[in-house]
Amino acid sequence: QVQLKESGGASVQPGGSLRLSCTYSGYTYSKAWFRQAPGKEREGVAAINGADATWYADSAKGRFTIAQENAKNTLYLYMNNLKPSDTAIYYCAAGEELKMAERWSFEGRHYWGQGTQVTVSS
């Protein structure tokens, strides 16, 4: 019953910045941004829980910031100093508990948005 919708994807130059948004309905404790680049598996990028604790993939640390605005039912991903390797479809996801090992995965029922394209090129 939880629905999510991403927006904000665009084409930008290396070094540029972008803000992705994800609006959602319903409640879940944990939320995250994933991405999938051409020819690669989907990977976790950033996560946040109901206590506003955050986690980041090594590739995102120092450049990306995840945030949530509960009153607006919106999740954000602020991306700075973008690189061509950031090119991917970005997805927001929500569930109760996110397990973070080599691959990030939700425990139990979880939900996905449709994705938004981010392209970083000269």
Buried (B, 14 or more C-beta within 10 A) or exposed (E): EBEBBBBBBBEBEEEBEBBBBBBBEEEBEBBBBBBBBEEEEBBBBBBBBEEEEBBBBEBBEEBBBBBBEEEEBBBBBBBEEBEEEBBBBBBBBBBBEBEEEEEBEBEEEBBBBEBBEBBBEE
